[in-house]
Structures are given as structure tokens and as C-alpha cells.
Amino acid sequence: MAFETYKLEIHKRSAMTKGELKHMRKEGKIPGIYYSHGSKNSTPFYIEKSEIHNIQKSGARLLKISVGGKLKTVFFKSVQYHPVTDEIIHLDLYGVKMDEKIQITVPVNTVGEPIGVKEEGGQLTQPQQSVEVLCLPSNIPEFLELDISELHMNDSIHVRDIPLPEEVEMVTSPEAVVAIISHGVREEETVATEAEEEELIFEEGAGDAADSESEE
């Protein structure tokens, strides 16, 4: 399923200092930059914070905005979050043409419970939870789905195994691991390892103390 398009109202702004941007955010506004492929110009803007919530509720990835009196199709190129509050503090919107392919990140949804976890006591690890794809803006998939139910202990499944719609090309390396089943570390093993480390630290500390005394 392709993403819906959401009409976003943006407001042009001038270049600002860090202090002015901070004040803008306190007023419930999120600053951003609009730019597009093939153009050296960029447009500073801001949107109301409430618009972000509306976009998230809509499930849209492609947005329609008015730039210089013209309606443009854009998507979120990058989003910056506050390191403590995790709130959005800056946006980059990238203008696209509906007849030109774009490279974009798409999440990978794994389905099914692996045999290696359910019956063999393994642990599931998913190092690759999203991939880069190339396609027309109208063909951007909401997500890619990968069945992992047949994975046994020590099995892995790769990007090359992800089924793709005909109109979508994979950019991420086909050898990248999406999911792997490995032996889980039991709690008693963790406790034993910690105990061994404490004993080793104690012995090293004792040796250091003896050396220091002999030097005096």
C-alpha cells in the first residue's frame, strides 16, 4: 500500500539565530528547511507543532505544500529530535517530482514466530529494521513484510529475501542481515560471568596494592 498525501501548511521565515529558533519552539512552532533535487535554493519555514500530530495520525508520508505560490510534493528528508524530551525540533522537507524515482527509507515488518525461538530456546535479533529503496513517489510502500516463522537456531534471513513490489528496487545491500536466531544467554550464566569478573578485579587490585607498598 502506498502512502497517502497530506496537505501541509507551512509558513516562510527568515534565517534565524539559535536564540530566535529556541524562542520559536517555545511558541509551539517547529522550524525547517525546504529544498529539492536540482535546485541550489532552499526555503526556511516553520509549521505549527499541532500539524505534526495531524500528519502522524493521517499516516501520510508524501506531503503537499505551497512554495512560492506553487504546490509541491515533498517528504520528510530528515527529522531532528531533542536528546532529552524526544520532541521534534527541526525538519528538512525534500521536494520531489512524481515522475522521478527517489531513494527513501522504508520499515521492515517481520511476521511469524520463529521455530528457533518457539521450540528451540533461541533468541531473535533484528539488526536491520528498515531498508533503503528506490521508486516513484506514488509507489512508496508503507512497509515491507518478511516472514521469519521458519527460522531455526543459528538461521538468519537477509535483505535479499524480502519480497518487493515490481515497481520498487532495493538499494540496501542484499547481504545485510534482517533477523538472526542465536543462543540466548541464560541468567545463571550472566551471574557466573559477573562473579568471575568481580574476582578478577579483586585479584588485580590486590596485586596493584602489593606493588605500591613495595615501592615505598
C-alpha positions as a printed Julia matrix, in Angstrom:
216×3 Matrix{Float64}:
  0.0     0.0     0.0
  1.34    3.42   -0.95
  1.37    6.36    1.42
 -1.48    8.86    1.39
 -0.75   12.51    0.59
 -1.34   15.15    3.26
 -1.71   18.87    2.57
  0.64   20.7     4.95
  0.5    24.42    5.64
  3.97   25.91    6.05
  4.99   29.49    6.86
  8.05   31.13    5.35
 10.56   32.64    7.76
 13.89   34.42    7.57
 17.23   32.99    8.68
 17.37   32.98   12.47
 19.89   32.82   15.31
 19.9    29.89   17.73
 18.19   32.08   20.3
 15.43   33.05   17.9
 14.89   29.42   16.91
 14.67   28.43   20.57
 12.07   31.13   21.17
 10.11   29.94   18.15
  9.98   26.4    19.53
  8.71   27.69   22.88
  5.81   29.25   20.96
  4.85   25.82   19.62
  6.42   26.23   16.19
  8.87   23.85   14.53
 11.49   25.36   12.17
 12.54   23.62    9.0
 14.19   23.91    5.57
 12.69   23.04    2.2
 14.94   22.09   -0.74
 14.75   19.93   -3.83
 16.92   17.97   -6.24
 18.46   20.08   -8.98
 18.0    23.37   -7.14
 20.61   25.27   -5.13
 17.95   27.34   -3.39
 16.4    26.43   -0.04
 13.44   27.92    1.78
 13.39   28.34    5.58
  9.94   27.76    7.06
  8.11   26.81   10.21
  4.99   24.78   10.93
  2.71   24.61   13.93
  3.54   21.73   16.27
 -0.07   20.53   16.03
  0.49   19.84   12.33
  3.0    17.12   13.19
  0.4    15.28   15.25
 -2.1    15.58   12.39
  0.41   14.16    9.91
  1.21   11.24   12.21
 -2.49   10.48   12.63
 -3.05   10.57    8.87
 -0.31    8.02    8.2
  0.86   10.13    5.25
  4.44   10.13    4.03
  4.06   12.36    0.97
  3.04   15.94    1.68
  1.7    18.78   -0.46
  2.99   22.24    0.41
  2.81   25.66   -1.25
  6.22   27.12   -2.12
  6.39   30.43   -3.99
  2.72   30.11   -4.9
  3.24   26.66   -6.41
  2.03   23.37   -4.95
  4.95   21.0    -4.34
  5.09   17.32   -3.38
  7.58   16.68   -0.57
  8.58   14.12    2.03
 10.48   14.26    5.3
 14.15   14.03    4.34
 15.36   14.26    7.92
 13.9    14.92   11.35
 15.88   16.15   14.36
 14.75   15.26   17.87
 15.56   16.82   21.24
 18.01   14.48   23.03
 16.09   14.61   26.33
 12.42   15.24   25.55
 12.48   13.38   22.19
 10.33   16.16   20.69
 10.83   17.19   17.06
 12.94   20.37   16.88
 13.77   20.67   13.17
 12.57   19.32    9.82
 14.05   19.0     6.34
 11.45   18.7     3.58
 12.63   17.46    0.2
 10.75   18.34   -2.98
 10.13   15.52   -5.47
  8.67   15.09   -8.94
  6.03   12.42   -9.3
  7.67   11.06  -12.47
 11.17   10.77  -10.96
 12.31    7.95   -8.69
 13.53    8.78   -5.19
 15.55    6.89   -2.6
 13.74    6.57    0.71
 13.84    4.57    3.95
 11.05    2.04    4.47
 10.46   -0.06    7.63
 10.68   -3.86    7.52
  7.92   -5.67    9.42
  8.73   -9.25   10.38
  5.81  -11.65   10.79
  5.53  -15.05   12.44
  7.2   -16.6    15.47
 10.47  -18.36   14.52
 10.71  -22.09   15.21
 14.14  -21.4    16.7
 12.55  -19.22   19.36
  9.31  -21.12   19.92
 10.71  -24.66   20.04
 14.49  -24.45   20.33
 15.03  -21.8    23.01
 16.76  -19.33   20.71
 16.78  -15.55   20.82
 15.67  -13.32   17.95
 17.86  -10.37   16.97
 16.85   -7.89   14.26
 19.85   -5.75   13.23
 18.15   -4.38   10.1
 14.71   -2.92   10.84
 14.48   -0.65    7.8
 15.91   -0.55    4.28
 16.59    1.98    1.53
 14.53    1.56   -1.64
 14.24    3.35   -4.97
 10.86    4.03   -6.54
  8.45    6.66   -7.81
  6.87    8.77   -5.04
  3.45    7.29   -5.81
  4.81    3.75   -5.28
  6.42    4.22   -1.87
  5.39    1.17    0.2
  4.15    1.82    3.72
  6.34   -1.09    4.85
  7.93   -4.29    3.55
  6.9    -7.6     5.1
  9.16  -10.58    5.76
  8.05  -13.96    7.15
 10.55  -15.31    9.72
  8.47  -18.17   11.11
 10.65  -20.89    9.5
 13.93  -19.73   11.05
 15.68  -22.36   13.19
 18.52  -21.97   15.68
 21.53  -20.23   14.05
 19.49  -19.39   10.95
 19.48  -15.9     9.52
 17.45  -14.11    6.88
 18.76  -11.31    4.68
 17.64   -8.26    2.75
 17.73  -10.33   -0.45
 14.89  -12.44    0.99
 12.47   -9.52    1.33
  9.68   -9.71   -1.29
  9.47   -6.47   -3.28
  6.65   -4.96   -5.33
  7.56   -4.88   -9.03
  7.85   -1.1    -9.07
 10.29   -0.96   -6.11
 14.08   -1.5    -6.28
 16.25   -2.39   -3.29
 19.2    -0.12   -2.52
 20.36   -1.64    0.78
 22.97   -4.41    0.42
 21.26   -7.77   -0.25
 23.68   -9.41    2.19
 22.58   -7.28    5.17
 21.04   -9.45    7.92
 17.44   -8.63    8.81
 16.95  -11.27   11.51
 19.01  -14.0    13.15
 18.26  -16.7    15.73
 21.04  -17.35   18.23
 21.55  -18.97   21.62
 20.17  -16.73   24.34
 22.35  -16.05   27.39
 20.8   -17.71   30.42
 20.5   -15.73   33.65
 22.7   -18.14   35.61
 25.45  -17.76   33.0
 25.31  -13.98   33.36
 25.54  -14.21   37.16
 28.5   -16.59   36.91
 30.32  -14.29   34.48
 29.77  -11.27   36.73
 31.12  -13.22   39.71
 34.25  -14.21   37.77
 34.81  -10.59   36.73
 34.48   -9.39   40.33
 37.01  -12.0    41.47
 39.43  -10.97   38.73
 39.11   -7.28   39.61
 39.73   -8.07   43.27
 42.87  -10.04   42.48
 44.22   -7.34   40.17
 43.54   -4.71   42.81
 45.35   -6.75   45.45
 48.37   -7.1    43.19
 48.47   -3.38   42.48
 48.35   -2.63   46.22
 51.23   -5.01   46.91
 53.34   -3.41   44.18
 52.72    0.07   45.51
 53.74   -0.94   49.02
 56.97   -2.5    47.8
 57.9     0.76   46.03
 57.73    2.84   49.21
